[in-house]
Amino acid sequence: MAKDKDAPRCEWQTLNDALTAFVKNESGHQGAGHIKPLHWYVASRLVLEGGFDPDDITPRPPFVVQRIGKRRVIEHDETRGEGDERTVLGGLKTKNIDVVVTKDGIGPVIAVSMKGTLKAFRNLTNRMEEAVGDCTNLHISYPALVYGFLHVLCANHEDDQIPTNDVVVLKSGHVAEPIRRYCELMSRLAGRNDIRDVTTKYEAVSICLVDPRDKSVGEIINKRLSAIGLLDVDQFFSRLYDQYDQRFVYAAPLLAKVTRRHEWDSESPAITDARAGGYSARIKYS
């Protein structure tokens, strides 16, 4: 694991908070700062909805688990968040991955790479080539790895102030052709269902078009644009969980005590927090 004592701690974010930080890009540049909150959102969602232990996730989300008999109570603790990255061995080279779930004695089981693009969408073809290379590289070393690719694009609306190459949504309300073509191509890289499938496909892919306008800042507008409905972010997480269970729980019952995803006590403080809204926490009722 790459240690960086100066890295900002992982914070509990809502999806809208994370995407608002991305499109506002208050730092004013294309560095990693404007997409870090999305890394933290994904890491936290993998705990609350996915049922993964925060100690197994990099960057470590700001939660602690209390065992009370058979109950697992999940609580928010901002001091427990960490901002490190995990370096994963690839078949061709090592790779720093944005969010990784690792099981002791097994290795990386889920990985999520994230990209963010604010403008200059003519370069999306390069992103696609990078995505294919990253996916192949990791699946060579870890064929069972459940790997997801999440790309957020600032959905700039066409007007006289925005260059053509930076436009996502046309005045007609349709998606600009380069964006539509990119989404169609990326959807063909999704859907790897078995460890014997080709290494060049991801288990899950999502592309989110994020509204930068003040009246709806941070909103994902995919559902208004039918061309990319198949790349929904909720379906993205469902695919990760399904493929993980198929490979590491159902196919390996002797390891189930290690790999089975947790269920959180329904009265856990973190479950009732407003920041857990927007998806269903993995709850076990008394």
N, C-alpha and C positions, 0 to 999 in steps of 0.2 A: 504494500500500500504506500502511495506517495504521501509523505507527511509535509504539511505546510503550516507552520505555526501562525502565519499571518493570514491564512485563508479565513474568510468570514464563516461563522458558524451556521450550520443548517438551521433554518427557521421554519416554523409551521406557517404555510401560506395557503390561501385559497387559490383556486385556479384563476379567478378574475384578478386577484392581486398580482399573481405571477405574470399574467399576460399583459396587464396594465403596465407593469414595470418594463416589460419587453418593448411594447410599442412606444412608450414615452421615451425610453432610452435617455434618461437624464444625464448619463455620462457623456452623451454626444458622440460616441464612437462605436465601432463594431467589436469591441472586446467582449470578454466573457461575462462582465458584470451584469449586463442587461438580461441575460438568460439564466443566471444562477438561481433566481427565485423559482424558475420552472423546474430545475433539478431538485430543489427542496420540496416542491409540491409533489413531484413524482415519488420521491423517497418516502414522504409522509403518507401518501395514499397507499403505497405498498404495505405499510404497517397497518393502517386502520381498516382499509378495505381488503387488502390482500392477506392479512393475517401473518405477515412475516415479522420475526423478532427484530426490533431496531438494532440490536447488536450485530445482526447479520447483513446489515445494509450500509453501503458506502455511497455518498456521505451519510453518517449516522444521523437519523432523524431525532428531534428533541423529545423523546418519550422514554418512560421507564415502565417496566412491567412488574407488578406486585403479584406474587402467588399467595392466595388465601385459600387453603385447601385445594380443591380442584378448580377454583376460579382463577382466571387471569384478568387482573384489573390493569388497564392501560391508562397512564396519566401523562400529562404534558409537563415537561421540565426543560425550560429553555437552556439551562446550563449544560445539558447532556448532548446538545447538538454539536456535530463536528463537520468540518468542511473539507476533509481530505478527498482525494481521488484514489481509485484502485487501478493499478496497472495489471492488465490481464495478458497472459502469454498467448500470442497468436501463432498461427502456423508459419507466417512469414516475418512478423515483427511484433513486438509488444505494443499494447495499445492502452492509453488512459481512457477509461469509460466513465461517462457522466454519472450513472447510477448502476450499482451492481449489488445483487443479492448473492452471498456466498454461504455455503453450508460446510461446516467443519468436516474434514475427511472426504468431501465430495468435490469441492471447488465451486467456481461460479455457476449458478443455476439460472439466474435471470440477469440480463443486462439491457440497459436502455441508453441509446445514444440520441442526443438531441441537437438539433441545429436551429438557428434562428436567422431569418433573412428580412432586412428592413427595406431594401431597395436593390436596384441593379439585378433584376430577375433574369436577365439574359445569361447569368452565370449558373442557373439552376442545372443545366446539363452537367456541369462539373460536379455539383453536389450529388447527382445521381451516380456518376462514375465512382466518387468517393464512397458512397453508400454500398455499392456492390463490392468494392474492394475490402471495406471494413467487415462486412458480413462474412465474406469468404474467408478472410484471414482468421476470424475467431472460430468459425465453425470447423475449420480444419483441425484445430487443437481440441475443441470441445463440441463434438457433434450433437450432444444432448442439450447444449445451452439454448435457452429460450431468449431470443434476441429481438428487441423491438427498436424501431426507428421512428422518432417523433420530430416532426419539422413544423415550426411555427413561422408563418409569413405575415408580415404587416400588410393588411388588406387596404392598400392605398386606393382611393377612389379617383377616377379620372376627372381632372379639371385642368384649367389652363396653367396652373402652377407646377404640375407634376410631370416630369419627363415621361415619354411613352414607355421607356424601359423599366420605369418604377411603378407602373399601373398594374393593379390586380383586378379591380372591379370597374368595368366600363360604365359609361353614362346610361347605357341600356339596362344595366343591372346584371349583365352576363359576365362571366369570368373571362379575362383576357386569354387569348389563345395560347401563349407560352405557358401560362399557369395551368390551364386545362390539360395541355399536352404533358406537362411534368407530372401532374396528379395521375393521369392515366398510366404513364410509364411506371411510376412508383407503386401503384396498386398491383402491378404485375410482379413486383418483388416481394409481395406479402403472401402469407398463407403456407409457410413450411409446416407440415403436419407430422413429420416423422424424422427420426435421427438418420434414416437412410435416404431422405430426400436430398435434393441438390443443396450444396452449401451456399449458393449464391442468393438464396431467398431468406427473408426475415420471417419470423413467426408472426409478427404484427407490424403494421405500418400505419401511422396516422399523420395527416397533414392538416394543420389548423390555420384557417385564414382568420386573422384577428383584427377587429375593427379598431382603428386608431382615433376615430372621431370622438369628441368630448361627450356627445349625448349617449354614446354606447361604447365607450372605451373599454377594451379588454374582452369584449364579447366575441365568441366564435360564431362566425356567420355561415359556416358550412351548410347548415340545413336550409338556408335560403338559396343555396346554389347547388342544385341537384347533381351537377356534374361530379362532385366529389363527396357525395353522401356516404360512400363505402369506406371512407377513411376517418370515420367518427372516433373521437377520443375515448368514449366509453367502451365501444367495441374493442378498441385497442387494448385496454386493461383486461377485459374479459378474455381476450385471446391469450394474453400472457398467463393468466391464472389457469385457464383450461389446459394449455400445453404443458405448463409446469406440473399440474396434477397427473396428467397422462404419463409423463416420463419419469417423474421422481416419486410419485406416491403409488398410483395404481400398478405401474409396471414393476415396482420394487417393494413389495409388501414388507419384506424383512427390514427395510430402512424407514418404514412409515413413521416410527417414533421420532426419527430425526427430521424427516422431510414434511410431515403433515403440517398444513397451515393452521395457525392458532385461531381460536374463537375467543373474542373478548367479552368479558362480563358486561351484561346489558346496562349496568349502573356505573360503568367506568366513567370518570370525569371527562376523559378525552372524547368519549362517544357522544356526550351531550353538548359538547362545545359547538358553537355556530360554525367554526372553521371546518368541522367534519361534514358540513352540508354539501350537497352536490353529488354525492355518491353514497352507497349503502355500506355502512361499517359491517365488518364480519362479527356478528354478535352471537353469543350463546346465552340463552335465557335460563334463569334458575328453574 
